[in-house]
Amino acid sequence: MEYLHQGCNQRILHFDIKPNNILLDYNFSPKISDFGLAKLCARDQSIVTLTAARGTMGYIAPELYSRNFGEISYKSDVYSFGMLVLEMVSGRRNSDPSVESQNEVYIPEWIYEQEALN
């Protein structure tokens, strides 16, 4: 992901970082796939504009669906990657409607609840 954001002549914003779009090669090196929602922008351009939200619910950075959270940038991909990492370390899906408490459906709320209990 760092290469997409910093290593190319033009910055590539993926907008759909999620488990289904991370493939492993023969050596188990991760490869990002599915650039259907990606957007190119100049490397010196830190803020981009979009007409509609892009991505998969549960992995979309808050600023993509509500301008109240800030401006859209390559950091939206970093948020999505963070959600993917949270899934891996917690051992549960990002959004799990089968849980008992409504506060535990979305993983950030579940983590907040766990922290509040301790």
C-alpha positions in Angstrom: 0.0 0.0 0.0 2.9 2.3 0.7 4.0 1.8 -2.9 0.6 2.8 -4.2 0.6 6.0 -2.1 4.2 7.1 -2.3 6.2 5.0 -4.8 4.4 5.6 -8.0 4.6 8.6 -10.3 0.9 9.2 -9.6 -0.6 8.4 -6.2 -3.1 5.5 -6.4 -6.0 5.5 -3.9 -7.5 2.1 -3.8 -10.7 2.8 -1.8 -11.5 -0.9 -1.3 -8.9 -2.5 1.0 -10.6 -5.6 2.5 -9.7 -9.3 3.0 -11.2 -10.3 -0.4 -8.8 -7.9 -2.2 -5.6 -9.1 -0.5 -4.1 -12.1 -2.3 -1.1 -14.1 -1.3 1.5 -15.2 -3.8 3.6 -18.5 -3.7 5.8 -17.0 -0.9 2.8 -15.7 1.1 3.6 -12.1 0.1 0.4 -10.0 0.1 -0.7 -8.5 -3.2 -3.5 -5.9 -3.4 -6.0 -6.7 -6.1 -9.3 -5.2 -7.6 -8.6 -1.6 -8.6 -12.1 -1.0 -9.9 -12.8 1.8 -7.4 -9.2 3.2 -7.5 -8.5 6.8 -8.3 -5.3 8.4 -9.5 -4.1 11.7 -8.2 -0.9 13.7 -8.3 1.7 12.8 -5.6 1.6 16.4 -4.3 -2.2 16.3 -4.0 -3.2 15.2 -0.6 -6.9 15.9 -0.7 -9.2 14.4 -3.4 -12.9 15.0 -4.2 -15.4 12.2 -4.9 -19.0 12.5 -6.0 -20.1 9.3 -4.1 -18.7 7.0 -1.4 -16.5 4.2 -2.6 -15.7 0.9 -0.9 -17.2 -1.8 1.2 -19.2 -1.1 4.3 -17.2 -1.9 7.4 -14.0 -0.9 5.7 -14.9 2.5 4.4 -13.2 5.4 6.2 -15.8 7.7 7.9 -14.8 10.7 5.8 -16.0 8.9 2.6 -19.6 8.8 3.6 -19.7 11.9 5.9 -17.8 15.1 5.3 -18.1 15.8 9.1 -15.1 13.5 9.7 -12.6 15.4 7.5 -11.3 15.4 4.0 -10.7 12.4 1.7 -7.1 11.4 1.2 -4.8 8.4 0.9 -5.4 8.0 4.6 -8.8 6.5 3.8 -6.9 3.4 2.6 -4.9 3.3 5.8 -8.2 3.3 7.8 -9.5 0.3 5.7 -6.2 -1.5 6.3 -6.5 -0.9 10.0 -10.0 -2.4 10.0 -8.5 -5.5 8.2 -5.8 -5.7 10.9 -8.4 -5.5 13.7 -10.2 -8.4 12.1 -7.1 -10.5 12.1 -6.1 -9.8 15.7 -9.6 -10.0 17.2 -10.5 -13.2 15.3 -13.9 -11.9 14.3 -15.5 -10.3 11.3 -15.6 -6.5 11.0 -19.3 -6.4 11.0 -21.0 -9.4 12.7 -24.8 -9.1 13.0 -25.0 -12.5 14.8 -23.7 -11.2 18.1 -25.9 -10.8 21.2 -25.4 -7.1 21.9 -26.1 -4.4 19.3 -23.0 -2.6 20.5 -20.8 -5.5 19.4 -22.0 -5.6 15.8 -19.3 -3.2 14.5 -15.8 -4.1 15.6 -14.7 -0.6 16.8 -17.7 -0.5 19.0 -16.9 -4.0 20.3 -13.3 -2.9 21.1 -14.6 0.1 22.9 -17.0 -2.0 25.0 -14.1 -4.5 25.8 -11.9 -1.6 26.9 -14.7 -0.1 29.0 -15.1 -3.4 30.8 -11.5 -3.5 31.9 
